[in-house]
Amino acid sequence: MWRKSAWASVCVGLLLSGAYLSAQSAHQCVRSSVAANIELRRDLDRVMTDLYNRSPAFKAQCDRLAAAQNLRVVVRLNPSLPSSCRALTRIWRRGREIRADVHVPPGNALVELLAHEFEHLLEQVEGLNLRVLAHTRGSGVREINRELFESDRAIKAGRVVAEESHRHPKAPAAD
């Protein structure tokens, strides 16, 4: 899912997130080995690298995200996501700069959800206006809650990557 917030609130959110990371697990955070503009925990990086090598669709997503010089992403394993969503991406814009905070749960659906949320990031890199598209018949975008959007494109991307990854041996789980 995608949520848009004002840049002023992201500054506070990023400061708070940074404080949480430094207090809890800063030593575990690394830049992704598949996209330098993505930061995540080391164990999640191993899963993502394995998925990158097993799924051509996920590789294409990561390569496109890595090429977006105006994008900075933090991926977090979050076991306490709201019950209303399986994963969540908050995106903030300031001019051309895009900041994203991706929350995915640990577990079996991690592969599908990472690909799903990464597709939402690509929608933003491409400049899609999900608010407008949600009011356009046949666009494949829905506003499922106030400022919370879902797209058929992201659902399909998650399913394709999950299918591709299941054709190959399983990756180690991130806990």
C-alpha positions in Angstrom: 0.0 0.0 0.0 1.1 3.6 -0.5 0.6 6.5 1.9 1.5 10.0 1.1 2.5 12.4 3.8 3.7 16.0 4.0 7.4 16.6 3.9 7.3 18.4 7.2 6.0 15.3 8.9 8.6 13.1 7.3 11.4 15.1 8.7 10.1 14.3 12.2 9.5 10.7 11.1 12.9 10.2 9.7 14.6 11.7 12.8 12.5 9.4 15.0 13.3 6.4 12.8 17.0 7.2 12.9 17.0 7.4 16.7 15.1 4.1 16.9 17.6 2.4 14.5 20.6 3.7 16.3 19.3 2.7 19.7 18.0 -0.7 18.5 19.9 -2.1 15.6 22.1 0.4 13.8 24.9 -2.1 13.7 22.6 -4.4 11.7 21.6 -1.9 9.0 23.4 -2.0 5.7 23.0 -0.6 2.3 21.5 -3.2 0.1 24.0 -5.2 -2.0 21.5 -5.0 -5.0 20.6 -1.3 -4.7 22.8 1.3 -2.9 19.8 3.6 -2.3 18.0 0.9 -0.2 18.9 0.5 3.5 17.9 -2.6 5.5 19.0 -5.1 8.1 21.8 -7.5 7.1 19.7 -10.6 7.4 17.1 -9.1 5.1 19.8 -8.1 2.6 20.8 -11.8 2.3 17.2 -12.7 1.5 16.9 -9.8 -0.9 20.1 -10.8 -2.7 19.0 -14.4 -3.0 15.7 -13.3 -4.4 17.5 -10.9 -6.8 19.4 -13.9 -8.1 16.3 -16.2 -8.4 13.7 -13.9 -9.9 14.2 -11.9 -13.1 11.2 -9.7 -12.3 12.6 -8.8 -8.9 16.0 -8.2 -10.4 14.4 -5.8 -12.9 12.6 -4.0 -10.1 15.8 -3.6 -8.0 17.8 -2.4 -11.0 15.2 0.2 -11.8 15.0 1.3 -8.2 18.8 1.5 -8.0 18.9 3.7 -11.1 16.5 6.3 -9.4 19.0 8.7 -8.0 16.3 10.8 -6.4 15.1 7.8 -4.3 16.1 6.7 -0.8 14.4 3.7 0.8 14.5 2.0 4.2 13.1 -1.5 4.4 12.1 -2.7 7.8 10.8 -6.0 9.1 7.8 -5.1 11.2 5.9 -7.9 13.0 3.3 -5.4 14.3 1.8 -3.9 11.2 -1.8 -2.7 11.5 -4.3 -5.5 10.9 -5.7 -3.5 8.0 -2.7 -4.2 5.8 -0.2 -6.9 5.0 2.6 -4.5 4.3 2.9 -0.7 4.2 5.0 1.8 2.3 5.1 5.4 3.4 6.4 7.8 0.7 7.3 11.4 1.1 8.2 13.8 -1.7 10.1 17.1 -1.7 10.5 18.4 -5.2 12.1 15.5 -7.1 13.4 13.8 -4.0 11.5 10.7 -2.9 11.9 9.1 0.5 10.2 5.8 1.3 9.8 3.7 4.5 8.8 0.1 3.6 7.4 -2.1 6.3 7.0 -5.8 5.7 6.3 -8.6 8.1 8.7 -11.5 8.6 7.5 -14.8 7.4 6.4 -16.8 4.3 4.8 -13.9 2.4 8.0 -11.8 2.6 9.0 -12.4 -1.1 5.6 -11.4 -2.5 5.3 -8.4 -0.2 8.7 -7.0 -1.0 8.1 -7.2 -4.7 4.6 -5.7 -4.2 5.9 -2.8 -2.2 8.8 -2.2 -4.6 6.3 -1.9 -7.4 4.6 0.9 -5.5 8.0 2.6 -5.3 8.4 2.2 -9.0 5.0 3.8 -9.5 6.3 6.8 -7.6 9.6 6.9 -9.5 7.6 7.0 -12.7 5.5 9.9 -11.3 2.2 8.2 -11.3 -0.5 10.2 -9.4 -2.4 7.4 -7.6 -4.9 9.8 -6.2 -6.0 10.8 -9.7 -5.8 7.3 -11.0 -8.0 6.0 -8.2 -10.8 8.2 -9.6 -10.1 7.1 -13.2 -12.3 4.2 -14.3 -10.3 1.1 -15.5 -6.9 2.5 -14.2 -6.4 -0.5 -11.8 -5.8 1.8 -8.8 -8.1 2.1 -5.8 -8.1 4.3 -2.8 -8.8 1.7 0.0 -8.7 4.2 2.8 -8.0 7.9 3.1 -4.7 8.5 1.2 -4.0 4.7 1.1 -3.8 3.3 -2.4 -3.6 -0.1 -4.0 -2.9 -1.0 -7.6 -3.4 -4.1 -9.7 0.1 -3.6 -11.0 1.7 -4.0 -7.5 -0.5 -7.1 -6.8 0.6 -8.7 -10.1 4.3 -7.9 -9.5 4.2 -9.5 -6.1 2.6 -12.6 -7.5 5.0 -12.9 -10.4 8.1 -12.6 -8.2 6.6 -15.1 -5.7 6.0 -17.6 -8.5 9.5 -17.1 -9.9 11.1 -17.6 -6.5 9.1 -20.7 -5.8 10.6 -22.3 -9.0 14.0 -22.2 -7.3 15.2 -23.5 -3.9 14.0 -21.4 -0.9 15.9 -18.5 0.5 16.8 -18.4 4.2 14.0 -16.6 6.2 14.7 -13.2 7.8 13.7 -13.0 11.4 
